[in-house]
Amino acid sequence: MINNKMIEIKQDLDSLSYDTGIEIKIIPKNFDSTEKFGKLTSSQFDTIMLTDSSLNRENILVAFLYINSYIGCRSRQNDGSEYENAKDNPEAFYRSIKHMAEELSMSKDTINQCIEYLTKSSDEIPALLIKREVGSVQPDKSKPPKNVPNIYVLNKEGYKQEIEWALNKMLELYKVDEFYPPKSGNYRFE
């Protein structure tokens, strides 16, 4: 029997056979999904785990969970409508791939392959994420421009608004008025 602060299982796990169902009860009062957890739906999980790709499924799952944890779940009013400050908290991921690779102990190439899979639709399955290429910024005109991270949002209703809010947030963070085309060579963003 397992009883902790998150779940409750009343069965003796040592006495289970291979075809025994296990009832797990979640203790909802101990979960605050808008602040402490990301959500992974069964269809998202199936899309990743049933992939017909040469990529490692676990790497794809870890990359998606990492990105999804930054996208988060913005709180809404009781009627489901947005709060006035929703634009200040876009449900979007716009962090460095280099930083992500370091935190996940994966190569940038592996991360990029996982992201490519997650942003690619097939005939049967829509992409899990929408990618918006951003470009570069030049806050100091005496220095060369530098590329900024791309924006990734969940492929769901309202994603265009989230991208717009994320673009505005990035302009604010980089203290610039506009984005320029991406730079290559020595100016490449990592």
Rosetta silent file (secondary structure, phi, psi, omega in degrees, C-alpha in Angstrom):
SEQUENCE: MINNKMIEIKQDLDSLSYDTGIEIKIIPKNFDSTEKFGKLTSSQFDTIMLTDSSLNRENILVAFLYINSYIGCRSRQNDGSEYENAKDNPEAFYRSIKHMAEELSMSKDTINQCIEYLTKSSDEIPALLIKREVGSVQPDKSKPPKNVPNIYVLNKEGYKQEIEWALNKMLELYKVDEFYPPKSGNYRFE
SCORE:     score description
SCORE:     0.000 S_00000001
   1 L     0.000  129.982  178.860    0.000    0.000    0.000 S_00000001
   2 E  -114.894  123.970  174.492    1.374    3.403   -1.003 S_00000001
   3 E  -136.390  108.408  173.998    0.083    6.524    0.648 S_00000001
   4 L  -128.696 -166.781 -174.683    2.015    9.708    0.170 S_00000001
   5 L   -79.049   -9.887 -176.585    1.030   13.311   -0.301 S_00000001
   6 L  -107.536  -43.923 -177.640    0.438   12.981   -4.047 S_00000001
   7 E  -134.683  163.843  176.797   -1.162    9.586   -4.712 S_00000001
   8 E  -134.691  127.019  176.405   -2.842    6.742   -2.881 S_00000001
   9 E  -125.415  123.174 -175.286   -2.653    3.088   -3.912 S_00000001
  10 L   -96.032   -0.659 -178.756   -4.555    0.595   -1.768 S_00000001
  11 L   -94.183  154.375  173.959   -3.216   -2.568   -3.374 S_00000001
  12 L   -83.061  109.746 -175.121   -0.197   -4.571   -2.291 S_00000001
  13 H   -66.290  -21.519  179.512    2.150   -4.082   -5.234 S_00000001
  14 H   -75.427  -17.090 -176.748    4.139   -7.213   -4.332 S_00000001
  15 H  -102.527   11.207 -177.217    1.117   -9.450   -4.913 S_00000001
  16 L   -80.943  147.522  171.236    0.230   -8.221   -8.413 S_00000001
  17 L  -103.126  177.031 -174.822    0.280  -10.398  -11.494 S_00000001
  18 L   -65.844  -20.209 -177.305    1.032   -9.197  -15.009 S_00000001
  19 L  -110.446   16.120  179.911   -2.636   -8.616  -15.834 S_00000001
  20 L   -84.005  133.274  174.153   -3.728   -6.885  -12.623 S_00000001
  21 L   -83.159  143.919 -179.643   -5.075   -3.367  -12.896 S_00000001
  22 L  -114.678  123.898  177.262   -3.785   -0.872  -10.359 S_00000001
  23 L   -90.698  121.478  178.440   -6.074    1.840   -9.073 S_00000001
  24 L  -115.619  123.198  177.405   -4.194    5.044   -8.342 S_00000001
  25 E  -103.882  125.919  176.771   -6.043    7.852   -6.633 S_00000001
  26 E   -85.043  138.147  177.414   -4.614   11.327   -7.000 S_00000001
  27 L   -94.548   94.347 -169.978   -4.943   13.558   -3.964 S_00000001
  28 H   -60.313  -31.206 -176.711   -6.066   16.761   -5.738 S_00000001
  29 H   -64.823  -16.655 -179.320   -5.594   19.145   -2.825 S_00000001
  30 H   -96.375    5.348  178.653   -1.832   18.579   -3.074 S_00000001
  31 L  -115.644  132.873  173.560   -1.589   19.573   -6.728 S_00000001
  32 L  -126.037   83.808 -170.274   -1.513   23.121   -7.999 S_00000001
  33 L   -63.062  -22.190 -178.821   -1.209   22.545  -11.718 S_00000001
  34 L   -80.029  -16.177 -177.541   -1.042   26.221  -12.602 S_00000001
  35 L  -121.774  -26.407 -171.499    2.084   26.839  -10.558 S_00000001
  36 L  -118.964   -8.642 -174.755    3.927   23.610   -9.880 S_00000001
  37 L  -140.028  150.419  168.429    3.206   21.210  -12.723 S_00000001
  38 L   -97.647  165.270  179.183    2.989   21.045  -16.471 S_00000001
  39 L  -109.954  138.028  173.417    0.333   18.973  -18.177 S_00000001
  40 L  -125.253  114.807 -179.105    0.969   16.070  -20.499 S_00000001
  41 L   -82.538  161.632  179.490   -2.151   14.736  -22.166 S_00000001
  42 H   -64.462  -33.978  178.799   -2.544   11.129  -23.191 S_00000001
  43 H   -69.573  -36.712  175.417   -2.695   12.160  -26.863 S_00000001
  44 H   -64.096  -44.718  179.403    0.583   14.092  -26.511 S_00000001
  45 H   -61.267  -45.634  179.299    2.166   11.095  -24.805 S_00000001
  46 H   -62.029  -42.006  179.422    0.868    8.735  -27.509 S_00000001
  47 H   -57.758  -39.578 -179.332    2.147   11.021  -30.283 S_00000001
  48 H   -76.744  -48.578 -172.684    5.618   10.848  -28.778 S_00000001
  49 H   -76.916  -22.757  179.482    5.728    7.211  -27.710 S_00000001
  50 L   -98.547   17.020 -178.089    4.108    5.791  -30.846 S_00000001
  51 L   -62.887  144.945  175.013    6.427    7.699  -33.145 S_00000001
  52 L  -105.484   59.350 -175.318    7.770    5.990  -36.215 S_00000001
  53 L  -125.068  155.957  176.630   11.051    7.862  -36.004 S_00000001
  54 L   -78.280   -8.729  178.933   14.658    6.826  -35.595 S_00000001
  55 L   -71.044  149.981  176.592   14.895    9.302  -32.718 S_00000001
  56 L   -68.673  122.501 -177.628   14.955    8.009  -29.172 S_00000001
  57 H   -59.862  -37.921 -179.344   11.408    8.349  -27.789 S_00000001
  58 H   -64.957  -37.709  177.122   12.671    9.151  -24.312 S_00000001
  59 H   -64.669  -41.833  178.569   14.724   12.058  -25.678 S_00000001
  60 H   -62.536  -44.180 -179.647   11.671   13.399  -27.510 S_00000001
  61 H   -62.868  -45.898 -179.770    9.585   13.062  -24.347 S_00000001
  62 H   -62.443  -43.403  178.850   12.200   14.780  -22.169 S_00000001
  63 H   -62.291  -44.065  179.735   12.565   17.630  -24.686 S_00000001
  64 H   -64.141  -44.351  179.899    8.789   18.068  -24.880 S_00000001
  65 H   -62.936  -38.593  178.124    8.375   18.009  -21.095 S_00000001
  66 H   -62.477  -51.195 -179.886   11.158   20.570  -20.702 S_00000001
  67 H   -62.123  -45.263 -178.146    9.616   22.927  -23.263 S_00000001
  68 H   -63.153  -32.521  179.525    6.114   22.325  -21.914 S_00000001
  69 H   -66.729  -30.407  176.543    7.249   23.113  -18.366 S_00000001
  70 H   -81.427  -28.569  176.524    8.268   26.605  -19.513 S_00000001
  71 H   -65.579  -44.336  174.052    5.067   27.051  -21.494 S_00000001
  72 L    68.439 -170.627 -179.743    3.160   26.391  -18.293 S_00000001
  73 L  -133.067  101.713 -178.748   -0.503   26.839  -17.580 S_00000001
  74 L   -71.096  136.139  178.877   -1.579   30.432  -17.097 S_00000001
  75 L   -69.793  149.204 -179.828   -4.399   30.860  -14.595 S_00000001
  76 L  -126.304  166.989  177.645   -7.725   32.066  -15.926 S_00000001
  77 L   -70.678  165.992 -177.073  -10.832   33.599  -14.439 S_00000001
  78 L   -56.607  -31.538  179.883  -13.630   31.343  -13.179 S_00000001
  79 L   -85.173    3.309  178.109  -15.540   31.742  -16.454 S_00000001
  80 L    91.676   -8.079 -179.431  -12.455   30.647  -18.435 S_00000001
  81 L   -78.857  162.276 -177.412  -11.634   34.093  -19.790 S_00000001
  82 L   -77.784  149.575  169.200   -8.168   35.610  -19.583 S_00000001
  83 L   -74.578  161.424 -179.276   -7.031   38.031  -16.923 S_00000001
  84 H   -61.162  -30.872 -177.205   -5.967   41.470  -18.141 S_00000001
  85 H   -89.819   15.768 -178.454   -2.296   40.655  -17.518 S_00000001
  86 H   -56.887  -35.847 -178.419   -2.348   37.476  -19.649 S_00000001
  87 H   -65.158  -19.514  178.631   -0.098   39.153  -22.217 S_00000001
  88 H   -80.053  -13.303 -178.597    2.603   39.463  -19.548 S_00000001
  89 L  -131.017   67.000 -177.979    2.730   35.665  -19.166 S_00000001
  90 L   -63.852  141.475  175.435    2.610   34.136  -22.640 S_00000001
  91 L   -82.578   78.232 -174.331    2.245   30.364  -22.767 S_00000001
  92 L  -150.926  154.752  176.358    5.372   30.060  -24.868 S_00000001
  93 E  -111.390  124.277  177.852    8.932   28.744  -24.726 S_00000001
  94 L  -145.553   62.487  179.038   11.685   31.089  -25.890 S_00000001
  95 L  -115.381  166.123 -178.684   14.897   29.944  -24.277 S_00000001
  96 L   -67.964  134.966  175.154   18.309   29.106  -25.654 S_00000001
  97 H   -66.449  -35.785  177.863   18.792   25.656  -27.187 S_00000001
  98 H   -60.159  -46.568  179.541   22.347   25.718  -25.827 S_00000001
  99 H   -63.825  -42.493  178.776   21.022   26.265  -22.301 S_00000001
 100 H   -61.201  -43.909  179.680   18.391   23.553  -22.787 S_00000001
 101 H   -61.585  -41.327  178.841   21.034   21.094  -24.011 S_00000001
 102 H   -64.822  -45.322 -178.190   23.193   21.802  -20.960 S_00000001
 103 H   -66.188  -33.742 -178.088   20.307   21.378  -18.519 S_00000001
 104 H   -94.206   -2.404 -176.840   19.145   18.127  -20.123 S_00000001
 105 L    54.465   46.369  175.921   22.671   16.777  -20.737 S_00000001
 106 L  -125.313  159.425  176.179   21.894   16.266  -24.414 S_00000001
 107 L   -75.500  155.653  176.379   23.695   17.519  -27.481 S_00000001
 108 H   -61.584  -34.974  178.984   22.314   20.550  -29.301 S_00000001
 109 H   -62.519  -43.750  178.215   21.952   18.332  -32.360 S_00000001
 110 H   -63.346  -44.766  178.586   19.750   15.878  -30.431 S_00000001
 111 H   -59.022  -47.141 -179.560   17.654   18.738  -29.037 S_00000001
 112 H   -62.416  -37.779  176.994   17.228   20.216  -32.523 S_00000001
 113 H   -65.650  -41.427  178.239   16.177   16.823  -33.933 S_00000001
 114 H   -63.443  -44.279  179.857   13.623   16.388  -31.139 S_00000001
 115 H   -64.555  -39.520  177.680   12.252   19.887  -31.724 S_00000001
 116 H   -60.055  -42.969  177.390   12.067   19.226  -35.449 S_00000001
 117 H   -62.724  -44.843 -176.026    9.993   16.110  -34.735 S_00000001
 118 H   -68.036  -21.393 -178.570    7.738   17.971  -32.272 S_00000001
 119 L  -104.084    7.542 -176.768    7.049   20.779  -34.777 S_00000001
 120 L  -107.867  127.245  176.538    6.418   18.555  -37.787 S_00000001
 121 L   -89.567  152.921  171.485    2.918   17.447  -38.780 S_00000001
 122 L  -120.033  179.413  179.775    2.154   14.242  -40.610 S_00000001
 123 L   -60.615  -34.465 -174.946   -0.938   13.210  -42.550 S_00000001
 124 L   -99.332  -26.847 -171.167   -2.408   11.567  -39.454 S_00000001
 125 L  -127.148  124.663  175.810   -0.919   13.519  -36.553 S_00000001
 126 L   -73.296  154.993  177.735   -0.692   17.295  -36.082 S_00000001
 127 L   -61.087  146.116  177.390    2.527   18.753  -34.683 S_00000001
 128 L   -77.188  -31.549 -177.919    2.603   19.073  -30.894 S_00000001
 129 E  -124.174  150.975  172.476    4.379   22.435  -31.049 S_00000001
 130 E  -107.762  132.089 -179.644    4.243   25.447  -33.347 S_00000001
 131 E  -105.418  136.104  173.807    7.572   27.131  -34.073 S_00000001
 132 E  -124.044  112.268  177.140    7.947   30.839  -34.813 S_00000001
 133 L   -72.462  133.228 -173.702   11.382   31.896  -36.018 S_00000001
 134 L   -99.318  -54.511 -179.765   12.240   35.239  -34.479 S_00000001
 135 E   120.611 -136.510 -175.926   15.538   36.467  -35.940 S_00000001
 136 E  -133.588  166.633  176.712   18.124   38.745  -34.394 S_00000001
 137 E  -132.126  157.710  176.565   18.420   41.885  -32.294 S_00000001
 138 L  -139.951   76.132 -178.639   20.960   44.678  -32.126 S_00000001
 139 L   -62.278  -35.132  179.574   20.471   46.531  -28.836 S_00000001
 140 L  -112.082  111.332 -175.137   23.859   48.222  -29.182 S_00000001
 141 L   -65.717  -14.960  178.178   24.373   49.583  -32.706 S_00000001
 142 L   -84.924   -7.001  179.677   28.151   49.560  -32.196 S_00000001
 143 L  -115.900  155.956  179.801   28.107   45.765  -31.803 S_00000001
 144 L   -66.926  154.349  177.866   27.063   43.107  -34.305 S_00000001
 145 L   -66.616  157.417  175.993   23.516   41.742  -34.116 S_00000001
 146 E  -131.033  143.957  179.003   22.884   38.486  -32.296 S_00000001
 147 E   -71.002  149.930  176.987   20.263   35.864  -32.929 S_00000001
 148 E  -115.106  161.528 -178.797   17.577   35.299  -30.336 S_00000001
 149 L   -62.335  154.480  172.247   15.760   32.058  -29.523 S_00000001
 150 L   -77.327  166.543  178.896   12.783   30.937  -31.552 S_00000001
 151 E  -106.225  136.435  175.817    9.346   30.780  -29.970 S_00000001
 152 E  -125.948  132.649  177.647    7.526   27.488  -29.423 S_00000001
 153 E  -131.416  159.362  175.743    3.888   27.217  -28.376 S_00000001
 154 E   -67.338  143.182  179.001    1.488   24.321  -27.990 S_00000001
 155 L   -80.123   84.420  179.935   -0.476   23.532  -31.134 S_00000001
 156 L  -148.939  170.724  179.749   -3.871   24.498  -29.785 S_00000001
 157 L   -55.398  134.995  178.529   -6.525   27.138  -30.212 S_00000001
 158 L    90.959    5.863 -176.163   -5.157   30.603  -29.494 S_00000001
 159 H   -64.375  -31.508 -179.678   -1.541   29.806  -30.373 S_00000001
 160 H   -64.424  -38.765  177.697   -1.230   32.875  -32.637 S_00000001
 161 H   -65.007  -41.161  179.161   -2.098   35.164  -29.720 S_00000001
 162 H   -62.497  -40.139  178.032    0.485   33.421  -27.521 S_00000001
 163 H   -63.548  -44.738  179.407    3.144   33.948  -30.209 S_00000001
 164 H   -59.975  -45.102  179.095    2.249   37.640  -30.480 S_00000001
 165 H   -64.520  -38.798  179.087    2.482   38.063  -26.702 S_00000001
 166 H   -66.437  -40.095  176.847    5.799   36.184  -26.616 S_00000001
 167 H   -60.135  -45.082  178.806    7.216   38.400  -29.385 S_00000001
 168 H   -63.627  -39.396  178.686    6.228   41.502  -27.416 S_00000001
 169 H   -64.529  -39.971  179.233    7.736   40.039  -24.247 S_00000001
 170 H   -67.538  -39.287  175.806   11.006   39.328  -26.073 S_00000001
 171 H   -58.344  -41.871  179.104   11.148   42.884  -27.447 S_00000001
 172 H   -66.033  -44.967 -178.831   10.765   44.077  -23.874 S_00000001
 173 H   -63.515  -40.771 -178.748   13.409   41.657  -22.523 S_00000001
 174 H   -86.940   -3.732  178.406   15.978   42.590  -25.168 S_00000001
 175 L    55.735   50.222  178.099   15.076   46.300  -24.906 S_00000001
 176 L  -131.424  166.781 -179.964   14.627   46.710  -28.666 S_00000001
 177 L   -99.998  -18.149 -177.144   11.842   47.946  -30.928 S_00000001
 178 L  -156.730  164.062  174.909   12.118   45.351  -33.670 S_00000001
 179 L  -103.892  150.506  176.961   13.661   42.080  -34.795 S_00000001
 180 E  -112.007  168.142  177.262   15.975   41.717  -37.774 S_00000001
 181 L   -58.729  153.757  179.242   16.524   38.693  -40.020 S_00000001
 182 L   -61.283  146.710  178.391   18.589   35.899  -38.450 S_00000001
 183 L  -103.231  148.664  177.227   22.346   36.236  -38.755 S_00000001
 184 L  -116.519  179.039  179.117   24.668   33.392  -39.672 S_00000001
 185 H    75.473 -133.365 -175.811   28.372   32.820  -39.166 S_00000001
 186 H   -67.830  -14.752 -177.449   29.965   34.458  -36.127 S_00000001
 187 H   -92.963    3.465 -172.916   26.660   35.997  -35.062 S_00000001
 188 L   -60.627  133.945  177.683   24.911   32.658  -34.702 S_00000001
 189 L   -77.692  138.175  178.703   22.789   32.255  -31.568 S_00000001
 190 L  -114.804    0.000    0.000   23.637   29.248  -29.469 S_00000001
